[in-house]
């Protein structure tokens, strides 16, 4: 099972951490893992390139631990309100997408939100 924990501060989503194998299919043929990986890379690239903002991320493929977060989603680090809204919005979109996927893949995914300050 893959557990995804989203980080939120003051109502703004600023990151997530994914842990564990989905085990939906055989290694190398797991469409759920492939979808999660593709969506994660889309988020990283969108924040870095389209929004020209810094994004912190680490990917440990062996332990299947992925962490992605961006200060640009939070008012205390980013003055541009539109950029904050866009960066937080892409994290929120991933949260909603995963919640939709729970209907079909609920035995393989766990999604939660933690309200925690960026450290």
C-alpha positions as CSV (number, residue, x, y, z in Angstrom):
1,X,0.0,0.0,0.0
2,X,1.1,3.5,-0.7
3,X,0.4,6.1,2.0
4,X,0.3,9.7,0.9
5,X,0.3,12.4,3.6
6,X,-0.4,16.0,2.5
7,X,1.0,18.9,4.4
8,X,-1.1,22.0,4.9
9,X,-0.5,25.2,6.8
10,X,-3.1,27.9,7.3
11,X,-5.4,26.2,4.8
12,X,-2.7,26.1,2.0
13,X,-1.4,22.8,0.8
14,X,2.4,23.0,0.4
15,X,3.6,19.4,0.0
16,X,3.2,15.7,0.5
17,X,5.1,12.5,1.3
18,X,4.5,9.1,-0.3
19,X,5.6,5.9,1.3
20,X,5.4,2.3,0.3
21,X,4.7,0.2,-2.8
22,X,1.2,0.2,-4.1
23,X,1.5,-3.5,-5.0
24,X,-1.3,-3.2,-7.5
25,X,0.7,-5.2,-10.0
26,X,4.1,-6.8,-10.6
27,X,7.2,-4.6,-10.2
28,X,7.7,-2.8,-13.5
29,X,4.1,-3.4,-14.6
30,X,2.3,-1.7,-11.7
31,X,0.0,0.9,-13.4
32,X,-0.9,2.5,-10.1
33,X,2.8,3.1,-9.2
34,X,3.4,4.5,-12.7
35,X,0.5,6.9,-12.3
36,X,1.7,8.1,-8.9
37,X,5.2,8.6,-10.3
38,X,4.0,10.5,-13.3
39,X,1.8,12.8,-11.3
40,X,4.6,13.5,-8.8
41,X,7.0,14.4,-11.6
42,X,4.3,16.6,-13.2
43,X,4.0,18.5,-9.9
44,X,7.7,19.0,-9.4
45,X,8.2,20.2,-13.0
46,X,5.2,22.5,-13.0
47,X,6.4,24.2,-9.8
48,X,10.0,24.5,-11.0
49,X,9.4,25.4,-14.6
50,X,5.9,26.9,-15.1
51,X,5.8,28.7,-11.8
52,X,9.5,29.5,-11.6
53,X,9.6,28.5,-7.9
54,X,11.8,26.4,-5.8
55,X,10.6,22.9,-4.9
56,X,12.3,20.6,-2.4
57,X,12.0,17.0,-3.2
58,X,13.7,13.7,-2.4
59,X,13.1,10.4,-4.0
60,X,14.4,7.2,-2.4
61,X,13.4,4.5,-4.8
62,X,14.7,1.6,-2.7
63,X,12.7,2.5,0.4
64,X,9.9,4.0,-1.8
65,X,9.8,7.3,0.1
66,X,9.1,10.5,-1.8
67,X,8.9,13.9,-0.3
68,X,7.8,17.0,-2.2
69,X,7.2,20.5,-0.8
70,X,7.4,24.1,-1.8
71,X,7.6,27.3,0.3
72,X,6.1,29.2,-2.6
73,X,2.6,28.0,-1.5
74,X,2.9,29.9,1.8
75,X,2.4,33.6,2.5
76,X,5.3,33.7,5.0
77,X,7.7,32.7,2.1
78,X,6.1,34.1,-1.1
79,X,4.7,37.6,-1.6
80,X,3.0,36.9,-4.9
81,X,-0.5,35.8,-4.1
82,X,-1.2,34.4,-7.5
83,X,1.9,32.2,-7.4
84,X,1.0,31.0,-3.9
85,X,-2.5,30.1,-5.1
86,X,-1.1,28.3,-8.2
87,X,1.5,26.3,-6.2
88,X,-0.9,25.4,-3.4
89,X,-3.5,24.6,-6.1
90,X,-1.4,21.9,-7.8
91,X,-0.9,20.1,-4.5
92,X,-4.6,20.4,-3.8
93,X,-5.4,19.1,-7.2
94,X,-3.2,16.0,-6.6
95,X,-5.0,15.5,-3.3
96,X,-8.4,15.6,-5.1
97,X,-7.2,13.3,-7.8
98,X,-6.0,10.7,-5.3
99,X,-9.3,10.9,-3.4
100,X,-11.1,10.1,-6.7
101,X,-8.7,7.2,-7.2
102,X,-9.6,5.8,-3.8
103,X,-12.9,4.5,-5.2
104,X,-11.1,2.1,-7.5
105,X,-7.7,1.6,-5.7
106,X,-8.7,2.0,-2.1
107,X,-7.0,-1.2,-1.1
108,X,-3.7,0.1,-2.5
109,X,-3.8,3.8,-1.4
110,X,-4.2,5.7,1.9
111,X,-4.5,9.5,1.7
112,X,-4.5,11.9,4.7
113,X,-3.8,15.6,5.5
114,X,-1.7,16.9,8.3
115,X,-1.9,20.5,9.4
116,X,1.8,21.3,10.2
117,X,4.0,24.4,9.8
118,X,6.7,24.3,7.2
119,X,10.0,23.6,8.8
